[in-house]
Structure formats: C-alpha cells, structure tokens
C-alpha cells in the first residue's frame, strides 16, 4: 500500500512492517537523524525536537521523527521533516506488546539505517535505545526531559526507575539532561557516570504574538471582567503538573476581595478529573479550561500572572515562555525551577503540592504591583542571558558533531565543515565541557525567590 502526503516524498510500503509504518521525508543527505518519542502528547519535548530538527537540517542533514500523536504529526509535516508513523512505543507498560514493538522498531532501524537516533521520554528512551543498539546505530543520544518520578516520590519508586535508567544508559553514547539539577541527581542515583551525561538546559524561541488580536477582547473571551486578575497556567493535563492544587487555590481565592480568573491552557488524560474537581469546588465561574492552544504568545500577553504548580519537570518550557514574555511568575520550588531562580529574583517559589502556599503566593504578588514588575523584568533578562533557543541548539549541534566524528567513518559524515576537523576516537574520550555553550548556573537554592 502506497500513498503520498502533500509536499513530502512518497510513503514507503508498510507491508514488510505488518502494515504499521508510514514514512515520509524530503530529499536525501549524508547524515540521517531520527528522533524517537512514540505516542507522547505534543508538549515541551516536542517543541525541543522541532528545534533540534531545524538545526540538523541547517547542517544539510535529513531529519525524521517517530511519533503517533496527531498534533505532533501535523507539526512535523508543517516543518517539512520526515514522519515515521510507527506504533511501537506507548506510555503504559505492557510487557508482551512492548516486546513486539521493540522487535518491529529493530526491524525498521535495520531496514532504514540512521547515523543518529535521538530518543526522548522515559518509555521512548528505554525502548528506543535498546532497539537502536540492537540495530547497530552508530550514535545514540537520549534526552532526559524529566524522570519518571519526582522529588516527593517514594524511595521504592525512585530506586526502581533509577535501576531501569542505569540499564538503559549502557545502550547510548550520551545522556542529556535539560538542567544541571537533573544531571547531578542522575549521578547521585547512580544512573550513569559523570562522563556519560551532559546538561544542556532547555531554551526556546519567543512565542509569536498576533498583533491583530485585541488583548481586551481576548480577556473577555477568557471570561475576565474589567479589573480582574487573569492567571494563566500552561501544561499538559496530567497528574504530575499539580493543577489540582491550583484549582483548590482558586477555591480559596474565591473568599478574598480581589476577583481572580484562572485560565488553564493544555489538554491531556487528567482533563475530565480536573474539570470535575472544579465543579465540586464550585469554581467553574473562576477556572476555565482552554484545551490545546497554539496562541500561547497572545495568551501570555493578555494575562497578568503565570502560575506553574508542577510536581515534576525537567526544565519547564512553560516557565521559559513566561520568562520570555516578561510575566510575573508563581512556581513550585522543585529542583529545576530552583536552578532557574538561582540566577536572580525572577519568580515567587512556593512549596509543591500545597494549595495554601499557591494561594499565598498569588495574593503576595497581586497585592504588590512593584514586586510583580520587578520579577517580570528580571525574568525576561535571565531568559535572554541563559535560556534562548539558539544557545541550546548550538550546544546540541556541537554534541552531534563530536559524537559523529568519534563514531562514524569520516566519508559518511561530511555534513558540515566541523566534521572534517575531528579525528575519530573512543566516545569516552570526548570533551564533556559544554559550559561555554550552555552557561553554568549558580548553585541551586531552596525556597524563596
């Protein structure tokens, strides 16, 4: 069976892969890169992948993405990358199904050889790295966008997932953490050696703003009345985002003088449960669920404050978007967010999983406009100096180049001038220092601003 997608090369026959594969991309190039993420919903990791695809393409490389999420698939096509629509990685653990998915992915990687496979998410990283190793992929990179546990998880949970990651770390050339906090934590938990993991903090391009959109009208669409404080929270609607605590805080804020409107942008498996919670707490007139939105820049411009109650993050893209927009922020004091705050006074940090602390943080900022303005200005300045997309992408580009130079024959990897300057050698001998590219944040501090 063959079909053709608009503005893409013909789809490869899926007969040999049990009718489960569609594959499209543009052109041909000496270096082939595949990003593996599976069925994970479009979110922060997906945005990073699109940026990585652009920097690889700027080197003349071919970029493909393995995803089964419809929204992410659409974004992949829009960016002109190759789409691998292979259903081999699902979020839930199902040993027999997962084993079959592993075998199909190995078969695909042997039939469509790549120079680089870059895996993402815990499940995608475990299955993708093992399949890549079995298929003989020369360069395997895994980015830890966040562990499958958080700082408040039971010790047994941390030990279990750390053990899995320790095994999977042997199947790749490099692990990338998206914050220094997570790099140090991975080392402390024995997931890998210090030489095997490098921190490349997330970075983003500023969210686009449609200046034809009237902000006053957008606020009215959010249900905000004149004079109300509009709070925006952007997240995948899942248990680890802590949104139930924000909704509970909204119920407490209903008893205060200042009227507050909470807009939650995003979708996910916890949406129905969260909507039911808002109904049971009687805050449906104060909390609005926007679903997936592609106008985050406009929403940020229209809101007065951003609140991020996450229990677990690698390095929150939503946090960086709020910083880039120059917004006052209330966020939980999880490790990666303490790391960002260590650069200077840029957010009001509160205890995670604590609705009362969220309420107090919101009221503290709402009652002090000069403090809100100061935090917003500092957040913008820290974003510009430490968390831009160009800074992150250059660090990843250098990592790719170094690993290709060490693991692929020169004649198959001449995709950029830098590669011809690198002498092949053992991966372990590569330089680990990317500090000049990604910066070195101050020591993370607990609590406070």
Secondary structure as UniProt FT lines:
FT   TURN            6..7
FT   HELIX           15..17
FT   TURN            18..19
FT   STRAND          23..24
FT   STRAND          32..38
FT   HELIX           44..58
FT   TURN            59..60
FT   STRAND          62..67
FT   HELIX           70..78
FT   TURN            79..80
FT   STRAND          82..84
FT   HELIX           95..111
FT   STRAND          116..120
FT   HELIX           122..135
FT   STRAND          139..144
FT   TURN            151..152
FT   HELIX           155..168
FT   HELIX           169..171
FT   STRAND          174..177
FT   HELIX           180..188
FT   TURN            189..190
FT   HELIX           194..196
FT   STRAND          197..199
FT   TURN            211..212
FT   HELIX           215..221
FT   TURN            222..223
FT   TURN            226..227
FT   STRAND          229..234
FT   HELIX           239..241
FT   HELIX           243..253
FT   TURN            254..255
FT   STRAND          260..266
FT   TURN            269..270
FT   HELIX           271..280
FT   TURN            281..282
FT   TURN            284..286
FT   STRAND          287..291
FT   HELIX           296..302
FT   STRAND          305..308
FT   HELIX           317..324
FT   TURN            325..326
FT   STRAND          329..332
FT   HELIX           335..341
FT   TURN            342..343
FT   STRAND          348..350
FT   TURN            352..353
FT   HELIX           355..366
FT   HELIX           369..386
FT   HELIX           389..407
FT   HELIX           410..412
FT   HELIX           417..421
FT   HELIX           427..429
FT   HELIX           435..438
//
